[in-house]
Amino acid sequence: MAAALVCRPLPFPSVPLPSKSSELKQLLLLFLPQRCHPPKPIHARALRLGLIQDSHLIYHLLASYFDAGHPSHACLLFHAADHPRNIFHWNAMIRGLVSVDQTEDAVQFYATMRRWGPSPDNFTFPFVLKACARLQFLEGGTKIHAHVIKTGHQVDVFVKTSLVSFYAKCGLLNTAHKLFEDMPVRNVVSWTSIISGYIGGGKLEEALNMFRSSLDMGLVPDGFTLVRILTTCSHLGDMETGEWIHRYAEDKGIDNNVFVATSLVSMYAKCGSMEKARAVFDKMVVKDVVSWSAMICGYSSNGLPREALELFFKMQNTNVRPDCYTMVGVLSACARLGALELGQQASQLMDASDFLMNPVLGTALIDMYAKCGSIVRAWSIFKRIMEKDLIVWNAMISGLAMTGHGNLSFGLFAQTEKLGIQPDGNTFIGLLCSCSHTGLVEDGRRYFDSISRVYCLTPRVEHYGCIIDLFCRAGLLNEAYQLINEMPMEANAVVWGAMLGGCKLHRDTKLAEHVLKKLIELEPQNSGNYVLLSNIYSTTERWNDSARLRLVMKEKGIQKTPGCSWVELKGVVHEFHVGDISHPLSNEIYSKLDELGRKLKQRGYMPTTEVVLFDIEEEEKEHSLGHHSEKLAIAFGLISMGPEDTIRVVKNLRVCNDCHAAIKLISDITNREIVVRDNNRFHCFKDGSCSCNDYW
């Protein structure tokens, strides 16, 4: 699209018509945009009437054949005709070949034109430079630059702009910038070309600076330029500049442009401001599938899956057909909620072949099935995907890792090695997570060491977080702490959070207090850090310290993140909070919990009351534990689903020790398979056991 702006439309050739016959006039009228007839019948009629020698008619036939997607017919006409070929015919051929992406042929046509045809003009160069840019044909483009200078066309603003675009796309930004600075006249296309060049070269700040300079020069950017700049703001996370551009677009009346408005939605969403994104979206008069997709994907990526699905349902009511990006956002939302049935229904809106032929769609479907605990379906999709890129392999390795199939994920990685597929950092995140969830410390060490030693990759902070989590789970707290101190980069909140989780698991209160200080520096408003330390104090009955910590939270205005669980029934996601009584079936749910409570006690179950934060009586603690959100969701599943259905629950926080022990017994008492995914991992309960092997 950017490159298209560089090229001016070819003018109709102003040569005199050799015939003034009514037949010729009628044929030429057929090429008017409002008439737009197929070229073949016109060509045949011209041959019958003996008018094929007319230069004007030949030009229109050439252009029409390319527009109709028949470049071979255009080439035959160009070479077979007995008429003299003028500059308009050569330009029509070069432009047409570029338009159908036959760029090598376009460059060859230009070379033939230089040898046998007329001298190129200022309409020839933009097209052939565009072909060289697509081919990254630096040598050819440089020679054409020399031709431009020899023919004296370097003063033409469109030719000079095409040169700027060519050098920028070939990575020579300094040359492009020098040419741009030498331009005596710069129009909006010139500025867009150099800005797009900086964006394509990854120099985003420079692109924003060039845009500001263009405004200082009094230039009024078009919608395409604003779209490019808003995309740059999205990549930089620069919402302040994005808001400034939003105000500018409103002042100039460009904000109603569907492309600009969609870019604003995307920018606000990627900067995490869904309220502002929705405000822009709701004001849009015309919403295409790209607009809907930007909003749905924004909700999904910002942790608002319910809102994403609600908007998707509204989109369906408007009869807008979802595309690849819509489906990725919807499947991601279903994955977050564990909405397996809803994800399957959504995927049926597209052809099954789309998922198998498009790696992006296939990866999204694998991820959805894996995160919903249906690893068999994920594996089935993986096997049937025709072109498996590294992202597809990584999705399957991570899916096997999160569902506790560590050995299978290792086997899949070995298969990529045999196929010669070079792993990336994300591959090793999946492998290290497998080791962490299965307690394979030595395998984890080996994979971590191989990142740099075997594959010459630089370990990222995420890799350190995984290996430290593995050490902490295995009780190697000192080794984990030492590794944090030896990291080549500053440890982030994820790394220290893994350390704090290990302190809780192994009840190291002293180290936990030190770790929390680090976490508070990094995330002063994150309630989870305070709650985790409070739980550690609770396990050692240090109630005064726990109370002091709650007081600190209150003084800082920090609210504990409420526990929330979701369970799907017939494509509808039901949400539960601790002690929730808002559900229409609350009476039946609590009655089922009471029944389960009695059966659990008959089995010798004793609530693990040490996980309750507050210093209250044991009976109150037991009551609090019995009404955790995941237990409410499971009770709802038991009274609403058939005995053969798997109950799938997703929780936003980590499942506590007490609920883990209780759900194991519930699966045995009810003879049901229960899958719970928390913010840490999968727990698959069946016949009184858990596939996570209590290693968590």
N, C-alpha and C positions, 0 to 999 in steps of 0.2 A: 504493500500500500504506500509506504514511504517512497519507494523507488518510482511508483507510478506518478507521484506528484512532480517528479523531476521533468517528465516528458510532456511537451505540449501536444495537443491534438493536431494531427496533420491537416493542413488546409485543403480544400478541394483544389485540384490543379486548375489554374486559370488559363489553360490552353484553349484556343478556339476550337469549337466542335466542327469536324469536317462535314457533318450532315445535319441538316435542320429538319429532317423528316419527322413526321408525327410518331413513327414507330420508335425512333431513338428517344424522343422526349418521353414517351410512355414508359420505356424501359428504365430510364434514369429516375423517373418518378417513383418506381417501385423500390428504390433504395432509401427513400425518405424514412426517418425513424418511425413515423406513425403507420407506414405501410409494411416495411421490413419483411419482404418476401424471401423464401429460401433461394440461394444463389443458383442451384442447378437448373431449375426451369427457366430462369432468366438467361442463363448461359446458353441453353439449348435454343431458346427463341432468338437470341442474338445471332447464333450460327445459322439458323434457318433464313433470317432476314439479311444476312451478309453484313452485319454491323459489328462484327467482332474486331474489326480494325480500329474501332474508336478508342482513343487513349483514355478518355474520361470513363467510359464504360468498363474498360479493363481494370482500371484502378479500383472501382467500386466492387467489381467481381472478386478481385484479390482480397480486399478487406473483408468482404462478406464470407468468403470461404474460411478465412481464419476465425471470424466471429462464430461461424456455424460449427467449428471444430473439425474442419477438413483441410488441414495444412497440405496434405499430399495433392489435393485437387488444385490448390493455389500454386504449388510448385510446378505441376504439369502445365497449367495455364501460362505461367510466367515463361517457361522454357519453350513451350510448343507454339506460341503465337508468333505470327509473322510480322506483327506490328513493331515499330521501333520502341525500345524500352527507355523511358525517360526516368528522371530522378524520383518522380512520385511512385513509380512502380517499384524501384529498388527500395525506397523507404518503406513502402507498404509491406514488402516481403520481410525486411529486417524487423520491422515493428511487429508484424504478425508472428514471426518465428519466436520472438521474445515472449509474446503474449501467451503462446502455447508451451512455453518453457523448453523450446528447442534452441537453447542458447548457443550450443556449439555450432549448429547450422547457421545461426544468425551471424556469428563471428566469421564463419567461412564465406557467407554471402557478402559480408563487408569486404573481405579480402579479394573476392572475385570482382566486386564493384570497383575497387581501387585499380585492378588490372585492366578490366575490359569495359567498365561502365562509366557513367558520368562522375564528375567530381562530387564528393559528399558535401552536403550543406548543413546548416545548423539544426535541421530536423533529423539528420542521420546520426550524428554523434551521441545524443542522449540515449538512443535505443541500443546502439552497439556497446556503449559504456555500461549500460545496465546489464547487458549479457555478460560482459567481462567481470562485473562485480559479482554476479551470481556464481560464475565459474571460479572466482578467486584467481582469475587469469591476469596476474600483475604484469607480466611481461607484455602481453597483448595490449592491455589498457595503457601502459606507458607509451607504447608505440603509437597508439591512437592519440594520446596526448600530444605527441610530436606532430601528428597529422593536423591536429586542431591548430597548433601554432603556425604551421606552414601555410594553412589555408586561411589564416587570419580570423578564425572564429572564436578565439579565446576571449574576445570582448563580449560575446553573447552571454547574457546572464543565465540562460537555461543550460548552455553547454558548460559554462564554468561551474554551475551548481552540480551538473552530472559528474564532473571531475572530482569535486569535493566529496560527493556521495561514494564514488568509486574507490577513492583512496581510503576513505573512512572504513568502508566495508572490507577492504583488504588489510586493515589493521594499521595503516600508516596515518595515524591521527595527526602527527606533527605536519606532514605534507598537506593533509586535508585542511588543517587550520591555517597554514601559510597561504594556500590558495584562496581560502575564504577571506583572509585579511586583505589580500591583494585585489579583491573584487571591488570595482568602483561603485557598483550598484548591487544591493542585496535586497531580495524580496523575501516574502514569508517562506517560500520553498527553500531558499538558500539557508535561512536560519534553521529551518526544520531539518535539513540535511546534516548540518554540522552538529546539531543537538542530538539527532538520532545516531550519528557516528560516535559521539561520546558515550551515549547510552549502550550501544552495541559493544563498545570497547571496555565496558565496565567502569568508566569514569563518571559516576553518577553525580557527584558534587560539581564537577566541571560542567556537566550538562545543565544543572540548575543555574549555575552562574551565567552560562551563555544565554539561557532563557531570560534571566533578569536583565542582561545587557540588551537583548532584543527589545524589551519593553522600554528601557531607557532611551533607545533610539527612536521611539515612537511607533514601532511596528505593532500592528494588531494581529496576534496569532490566530490561526484558524482552529477548528475543532480537532483536527488531527494532531497538531502540535500540543494542544492541551492534554490530549489523551496520552501522548508520550511522556509529558512532564508528570502527569498524575501517576503514571506507572512507575516512574523514577521515585517519586515520593513514597509509593507503596514499598518498593524494594529497600529504601533507606529507613522506613518507619518514621518518616518526617511528616507527622500530621499537621504541624504548625504551618509549614509551607503549603501543604495540601489544602488547608483551610483558607489560606491567603488566595490560592488559585481559585478555590470555590467562590470566594467573594468577587474576584475579578470576573469570573465567568458569569456570575449573576449581573454584575454591572454592565457587561457587554451583551447580555441576553443570549449567551451561548449555553447556559446551563440546561436549557430545554432540549439541546441536541442529545439524542439517545445514546450516542457513543461517549460523549462527555459525562453525562449523568451516570452511565454504567461504570465509567472509570472512577467517578467520585464514590460510588457505592463500594467498589472494590478497594479503593484506597482507604476509606474509613474502616472497612472490615479488616483489612490486613494490619491496620494500626490499632485494632482492638476496640474501636468505638462503634458498636453495633447500633446504638441509639441514633447516631448521626447518619449512619448508613441507611437505616430504615426510614429516616425522615426524608432523605433524598429519594429513596426508592418509592415511597408513597406519593411523592409529588410528580413522579414521572407519568406523563400522559400516555406515552407509548412504551410498552415493556416488551422487549423481545426475549428469546430464550437465554441470551447471554446475560441480560439484566437479572432474570430470575435465578440463573445459576450462580451469579456473583453473590446474591443475597443468601441463597441457601448454603453455599459453600462457606460464606462468612460466618453464619450461625454455627455451622458444624465445626469449623476450625477454632471457634472461640468458646467452645465448651457449652453450646446451647443447642443440643440435639433435638429437643422437643420443639423449639421454635423453628428449627430447620424443617422438620417434618410437617408442622402445621402450615408453613409457607408452601411446601411442596404440594400439599393437598389443595391449597388455594390455586396454585398454578394449574393443577389438573382441571379445576373447574373453569378455567379460562381457555381450555382446549389448546394450550401451548404444549407442543410435544417436547419431552425432555431430550437433551443431547448428552454427549459423553460426560461433560463437566457437571451437569445437573445430577447425573446418576452417581458420579463419584461423591458429591456432597451428600446425597441421600443415603448411600451405602455407608458412608463414614458416620452419619448420624445414627443409623440403625446399629452399627458396630458399637458405638458408645453406649447405647441403651440396651444392648443385647437383644434387639428386636429381630429375631431370626425370621419369623413368619412375614413380617412387614418388609424386610429386606428382600425376601424371595419374591413377594408380590411386586415390589418396585422393579426388580430385575427383569420381570416378565414383560415390562413395557417396552423393552428393546429386544431385538432378535438375539437368540442365543449365540449366533455366529459373531455378533459384535464383541461379545466378551472374550471369545476365543481368538479373535483376530486383532483386537486392540489391547496391547499390553497394559495400558493405563486402566481400562475397564476391568480387565482380568485381575489385575493386582487389587483393585478396590473390592472385587467380589471375594477373592481369597481372604483378604483382611477381614471382611465382614463375617464370613463363615467362621474363621478362626476365633475372632473375638466373641462370637456368640457360642463358642464351645463346640461347633460342629466341624471338627477337623477332618472328618471323612469327606464331607462335601467340598471343603477347601482343597483337599488332595485331589479329588476328582476333577475340579476345575483346573488345577495346576497341570495335571497330566494332559489335559485336552488343549491347553493353550498352544497355538501353532508356533508363534515366534516368542520364545522365552528370553527376555533380556535380563540383565542382572537384577533389576528392581523386582521382577517376578520371582526370581530365585530367593532374593532376600525376604520377600513377603512370606514365602512358604517356610523358610528357615525360622523366621520370627514367630510364625503361627504355631509351628511345632514346639518351639521353645516355650511360648507362653502357656500352652496347654499341657506341659509336662512330658512331652515326647522328646527328651533330650537326645537319646541315641539316634532317633530318626533324623533329627536336625543335623547331627554330626555326619551321618551317612549321606545326607543331601549335600552337605558342604564338600565331602570327599568326591561326590559325583561332579560338582562344578570344577574341581581341580582336574579331574580326568578329562573333562571337556575343554580344558584350557581357558575357562572363564576367570578373568582376574577379579578377585573380591575387592570390595571397597570397605570403608569404615563401618557402614551400616550392616554389612555381613557379619562382622565381628561383634557388633552389639548384640545381634541375635544369638550368636554362639556363646558369648559370655553370659547372657541371660539364661540360656539353657544350663550352663554350668552352675549358675547361682541357684536356680530353682531345684536342681537335683543334687546339689552339694558336692559336685565333682571339682574339688579344689585344684588338684594337680592338672587336670585337663584345662581348667581355667587359666592356670599359670602358663601352660604351653601355648594356648591360643593367644593370650595377651602378649607373650614374648614374640610370637611369630608375626605380629602386626608389623613391627619394624624390622625384625631380623630376617624374615623370609620374604615378606611382600613389600618391603620398603615404603610402608605407609607410616604416617605420624599419628601416634595415638592421640585421640581427642579427649576432652574432659569427660565425655560420656563413657569412654572405655575405662577410664580410671574409676568412674562411678560404679560400673558393673563389677570390676574386680574387687573393689573395696566392699561392695555389698556382699560378694561371695565370701570374702574373708570374715566379715562381721557375722554372717549367718553361721559360719563354721566355728565361731568363737575365737578367731585369730584377731582380737581387737588391737593388740599391740602392733602386729604386723600391718594392719589396716591403717592405724594412726601414723606409723612410720612412713608408709607409702604416700599418705596425704602430704606429709612434710617434704617428701622428695619429688613431688609432682613438678613438672617444668612450668605449669601454669597455676594460677590461683584456683583453689578448690571452690566450686560453686555450691549453691544450696542443696543440689541433688546429692553431691558427694558427702557433705556434712550430714544430710538427712539420713543417708544410708548408715553412716557412723552412729548416729543417734538411735536408729532402729536396732543396731547391734547391741548398743548399751542397754536398751530396754529388754531385748531378748535374753541377755546374759546378766542383767541386773547390776551393771557397773555404774552406780550412781555418781561416783566421783568424776569419772571420765565424761558422763552424760552432761553434767553441769558445765564442764569446760566446752563441750561441743555446742551446747545450747547458746552460749555467749557468741560463738562464731555465727550461728544461724540467725540470731537476733540482729547481728550487724548486717547480715545479708538480706534478711526478710523480717524487718521489725513488725510487720502487720500480719504475719502468717500465724494463725492461731494453732495450727497443727503442731508446731514446735513446742509451744507452751504445754499443750495438752499431753504430748508424749512424755515430757519431763514430769508432769503432774502424775501421770500413770506410774512412772518409775518411783516417785515418792510414795504413791499409794501402795505399791507392792511391798515396801519396807515400812509401811505404817507411819511415815513422816508427815502426818496430817497438817502440822503447823507450816511446814515448808510448802505443802500443796496449797494451803489457804493463802499463804503469802504470794504464791505465784498467781493465783486467781485474782488477788487484789491488784497485782501489777497489770494483769490483762484488763481489768476493769478501768484502772486509771488511764491506760493507753487507748481505751475504747476498742479493744480487740474482742470481736465476737467469735465464739467457737463455731466452726463450720458444722452445721447440723448433719447428722447421718441421714442418708437418703438411699433407698433401694428401688429398683424398677423390675417389673416382671411383665412379660407380654402374654396376652390371651387373645387369640383370634385376630391378630393384627393390631390390637389396641394395647398401648403401653400404660400400665398402672403404676403409680408412684406412691411410695410409703415413706413416712418419717417416723422417728422414734416416738412411741406413744400416740401414733396417729389415730384419730377417730373420725376423720372426714370421709372415709370411703363408704359408699352405700352399703357395703357388706360388712361394716365394722363389727356388728354384733356377732355375726357368724364367724368372723376371723378370730375375735377374742375368745369365743367359745371353743374354737378349735385349738387355740393356744393353751387354754386351761386343760383341755383333754390331753394334749401332748405333754403338758407339765406333769400331770399325774402319772402318765406312762413312763416319763423319763425318771421320775423319782422311784418308781417300782423297779427300774433297771439299775438303781444305785447312783443315778446322776446327782452330783452336788454342784450348784452354780459356783463358778470361779469369781467370787465377789471382789477379789483384789483388783480386778480391772476397772471397777467403778471408781470414778474420780473423787467423789465426795465422801467425807467422813460422816456416814449415816449408819443407822442400824442395819444389821445383816438382812433382816426381812425386807427392808426398803430396797436394799441393794439387789436382792433376788428379783423383786418386782421390776426394778429398772432394767435388769438384764433380760427379763422375759419379754420385754416390749421393744427390743432393738428392731430397726427397720427391716433387716434381712429376715428376721423371724416372722414379721407381719407378712412380708411378701411370700414366704414359703407357705404360711398358713393359707393365704389367699389361693396359691397354686393348688394346694391339697384339696380345697373345697370346690375349685372351679374347673380343674382339668381331669381328664380321664386317667385311670390307673396306669395306662401304658405310656403316658406322656412324660417327657423329661421336664422337670421344673428348672428354668434358667433364670437366675437372679443376677443383677448387676448392682454393685454398691459403690458409692462415691468415695468411701473411706475404707480403711483396712478392717477386715473382719477380726473381731476380738477373739481371744483364746477361748472364752466361754462359749460364744456362738459357734465356733469351730467344733468344739467338743459336743455341743448339743445337736448340731446338724448331722454329725456322724450317726448319733443314736437315732435321730428322727428318720434318716434314710433307711435304717434297719427296721425300725418299728413299723413304718408305713410301706416298706418294700418298694421304695421309689428311688429313682436316680435324680439327684439334685446337683446342679452345677451353679456355683457362685463365683462371679468374677469381681474382685475388689480392685482398689487402685494399686495393688501389689502383684497379684497373680490369679490364676485359676485354681479353684478347689472343686474337685469332682467327687461327690459323695455317693457311695453305693454299698449296700449290704453292711453298713456300719463301719466302712473304711473310707479313706480319702486318698486320691491318687497323688496328692502332694506329699505323701509319706510323713506328714507332720513336720517336714523340714521347712519351716517358714517362721 
